[in-house]
């Protein structure tokens, strides 16, 4: 089947299983409500708008991916929801309460490895629990449960520098979930990993998500990753950032690697690519070519 023949199916008409999944999602309460959010800043006397009029509602236990070209404000949106950055307009409500700063009801996993290098794996996971007032014994017991959840019990006494990149991010996920947040915010957490490890981490994350009562807002620039992970995909445009479309993912769950070649997956990826890399963009920037050497022949 050629890509030009692919069409994103209407899940309500063509897939009873997917339609039932979305009916169940829509029946759940809204946990995160973003209303007319705006972010701008001033530099050299010029006001720059990062994004404007961004609105979305996310239901409990929903897995949302946000995609868009560089500069559309994906990471800034996650930081505002986390309370690490302030908006210049609109509001963010978590369980109906305005977000005014960081809190234990939101966990955050960044692209970089943010573990404390001087603490063991277990102590890294215990850190937030201890800051929340838990005793050493309770924090240790809970940390061990989360390390077992992410498959790293054998490494509880290791230090971050002794772990692979994927293992570090699993510890970071365990640490973020240890406080039992209402929502887990993930800002391109697998971008620095090699392709094989990245695929493994995506499968790990889905396994963890199925076992934990948590809602996920996942920022990524990888369209296949979004299609593989998400219930719905928020597509943002740039200059300024804005919501272009909120796409319901027709790929059935549970997800597996074979689906990367399914008609639903390919149609969804094509739809995303048309948003992020529209064919009508046409004119590419011309790079000035300066010949530095004469090899005696022409090279394409």
C-alpha positions in Angstrom: 0.0 0.0 0.0 1.5 3.4 -1.0 1.5 6.2 1.6 -0.7 8.3 -0.7 -3.4 5.6 -0.3 -3.3 5.7 3.5 -6.2 7.3 5.4 -6.5 7.7 9.1 -9.5 5.6 10.0 -12.4 7.0 12.0 -12.1 4.8 15.0 -15.8 5.2 15.9 -16.8 3.5 12.7 -14.0 1.1 11.8 -12.7 -0.2 15.1 -15.2 -1.3 17.8 -12.3 -2.1 20.3 -10.7 1.3 19.9 -14.1 3.1 20.0 -14.8 1.3 23.3 -11.4 2.3 24.7 -12.2 6.0 24.0 -15.7 5.8 25.4 -14.1 4.5 28.6 -11.5 7.2 28.6 -14.1 9.9 28.1 -16.2 8.5 31.0 -13.3 9.2 33.4 -13.0 12.5 35.2 -10.8 15.3 33.7 -7.6 15.5 35.8 -5.7 18.2 33.9 -7.4 21.3 32.4 -5.3 23.8 30.4 -7.3 26.9 29.5 -6.2 29.5 27.0 -2.6 29.2 28.1 -0.2 31.9 26.8 3.6 32.2 27.2 5.6 35.2 26.0 8.8 36.9 27.0 10.7 40.1 26.2 14.2 40.1 24.7 16.1 43.2 23.5 12.9 45.2 23.7 11.0 42.8 21.5 8.1 40.7 22.8 8.2 37.1 21.7 5.2 34.7 21.9 6.2 31.1 22.6 2.6 29.9 22.3 -0.9 31.4 22.5 -4.4 30.2 23.3 -3.4 26.6 24.1 -6.3 24.6 25.6 -6.6 20.9 26.4 -8.3 18.5 28.8 -6.8 15.2 29.9 -8.7 12.4 31.5 -7.5 10.3 34.4 -5.0 7.5 33.3 -4.9 8.9 29.8 -1.5 8.8 27.9 -1.1 12.0 25.9 1.9 12.8 23.6 2.7 16.3 22.4 4.5 16.7 19.1 5.5 19.7 17.1 8.4 21.4 15.3 11.2 23.0 17.3 10.1 26.3 18.9 6.4 25.5 19.3 6.6 25.4 23.1 6.3 21.7 23.9 8.8 21.7 26.7 7.6 25.0 28.0 4.1 23.7 28.2 5.3 20.7 30.3 7.3 23.0 32.6 4.3 25.3 33.2 2.1 22.3 34.1 4.9 21.1 36.4 5.0 24.5 38.1 8.6 25.1 37.1 7.7 28.0 34.8 5.0 30.7 34.8 2.5 31.4 32.1 1.7 35.0 31.0 -2.0 34.2 30.5 -4.6 31.5 31.0 -4.6 28.9 33.7 -3.7 25.3 34.5 -6.0 23.3 36.7 -5.1 19.9 38.3 -8.1 18.2 39.8 -9.8 21.6 39.6 -7.1 23.4 41.6 -4.9 26.1 39.9 -1.2 25.2 39.5 0.9 27.9 41.1 4.2 26.1 41.6 5.9 22.7 41.9 4.1 20.0 44.0 4.3 16.3 44.8 1.1 15.8 42.7 3.2 16.2 39.6 6.3 14.1 38.8 8.8 15.1 36.1 11.3 13.2 34.1 13.7 15.2 31.9 15.7 14.3 28.9 19.0 14.6 30.8 19.9 12.2 33.5 18.9 14.2 36.7 19.9 11.6 39.3 22.0 12.7 42.2 25.5 11.1 41.5 26.5 10.9 45.1 23.4 8.8 46.1 22.8 5.2 45.4 19.9 4.1 43.2 17.8 3.3 46.2 18.7 6.6 47.9 17.8 8.5 44.7 14.3 7.0 44.8 14.0 7.6 48.5 14.9 11.3 48.2 11.4 12.6 47.4 9.8 10.4 50.0 12.2 11.6 52.6 11.6 15.2 51.6 7.8 14.5 52.0 8.4 13.5 55.7 8.5 9.7 55.4 10.7 7.8 57.8 13.8 6.0 56.6 12.2 2.6 57.0 9.0 3.5 55.1 10.9 5.4 52.4 13.3 2.4 51.9 10.4 -0.1 51.7 8.6 2.0 49.1 11.7 2.7 47.1 12.3 -1.0 46.9 8.8 -1.6 45.6 9.3 1.0 42.8 12.7 -0.4 41.9 11.1 -3.8 41.6 8.4 -2.3 39.4 11.1 -0.9 37.0 13.2 -4.1 37.1 16.2 -2.7 39.0 16.1 -4.3 42.4 19.5 -5.9 41.9 21.0 -2.4 41.4 19.6 -0.7 44.5 23.1 -0.2 45.9 24.7 0.9 42.6 25.6 4.5 41.8 24.3 6.3 38.7 27.6 6.3 36.9 27.5 2.5 37.1 24.2 2.3 35.1 23.4 2.5 31.4 21.4 5.4 30.0 18.2 3.4 29.9 18.7 2.2 33.5 19.2 5.7 34.7 15.9 6.8 33.1 14.2 3.8 34.7 15.5 5.1 38.1 14.3 8.6 37.2 10.8 7.2 36.4 10.7 5.2 39.7 11.8 8.4 41.6 9.1 10.5 39.9 6.4 7.9 40.6 7.4 7.2 44.2 5.5 10.2 45.5 2.4 8.8 43.7 1.8 11.9 41.5 -1.5 12.5 39.8 0.3 13.2 36.5 3.7 12.2 35.2 5.3 14.8 32.9 8.0 13.5 30.6 10.1 15.9 28.5 11.7 13.9 25.7 13.0 11.4 28.3 14.3 8.9 25.7 15.8 11.3 23.2 19.4 10.7 24.2 19.2 6.9 24.0 20.2 4.7 21.1 17.4 3.3 18.9 17.4 -0.2 20.5 17.4 1.1 24.1 14.7 3.6 23.2 12.4 0.9 21.9 13.0 -1.1 25.1 12.2 2.0 27.2 9.0 2.6 25.4 7.9 -0.9 26.2 9.0 -0.6 29.8 7.0 2.7 30.1 3.8 1.1 28.8 4.2 -1.8 31.1 4.6 0.5 34.1 1.7 2.8 33.0 -0.6 -0.2 32.8 0.2 -1.1 36.5 0.1 2.5 38.0 -2.8 4.9 38.5 -1.1 7.8 36.8 -1.8 10.1 33.8 1.1 10.8 31.4 1.9 13.9 29.4 4.8 13.0 27.2 6.7 15.4 25.1 8.5 14.0 22.0 9.8 15.0 18.6 9.6 11.4 17.4 6.4 10.8 15.5 6.7 7.0 15.7 7.2 7.2 19.4 4.0 9.3 19.8 2.0 6.9 17.6 3.3 3.9 19.6 2.7 5.3 23.1 -0.3 7.7 23.1 -4.0 7.5 23.5 -4.3 11.0 21.9 -1.6 13.1 20.3 -1.6 16.9 20.6 0.0 18.4 17.5 1.4 22.0 18.0 2.3 24.5 15.3 5.1 27.1 15.7 5.6 30.8 15.4 3.7 31.2 17.6 3.0 27.9 19.2 -0.7 26.8 18.9 -2.8 23.7 18.9 -3.2 22.4 15.3 -5.1 19.1 16.1 -5.8 16.7 18.9 -5.7 13.3 17.2 -7.3 10.1 18.7 -4.9 7.3 18.1 -6.6 4.4 16.2 -3.8 1.9 16.9 -5.3 -0.8 19.2 -3.9 -1.6 22.6 -1.9 -3.5 23.8 0.8 -2.1 21.6 3.6 -4.2 20.1 6.4 -3.7 17.6 4.6 -5.4 14.7 2.1 -2.5 14.7 4.8 -0.2 13.2 3.8 -1.7 9.8 0.0 -1.7 10.3 -2.3 0.5 8.1 -3.5 2.4 11.2 0.0 3.1 12.4 1.2 4.2 9.0 -1.8 6.4 8.4 -1.4 8.1 11.7 2.3 8.7 11.1 1.5 10.2 7.7 -1.1 12.5 9.2 1.4 13.7 11.8 4.1 14.2 9.1 1.7 16.3 7.1 1.3 18.6 10.1 5.0 18.8 11.1 6.5 18.7 7.6 3.9 19.9 5.2 4.6 19.1 1.6 3.5 22.6 0.6 6.5 24.0 2.4 8.2 23.8 -1.0 11.0 26.3 -1.0 13.9 25.0 1.0 16.7 27.3 2.3 19.6 27.4 -0.1 23.0 26.9 1.5 25.8 28.8 -0.1 28.3 26.3 -1.6 31.9 27.1 -1.4 34.3 24.7 -3.1 37.2 23.9 -0.9 39.1 21.5 -3.1 39.3 20.1 -6.6 39.0 16.3 -6.5 39.1 16.0 -10.2 35.4 14.9 -10.5 32.0 16.0 -9.4 30.3 14.5 -6.3 26.6 14.4 -5.8 
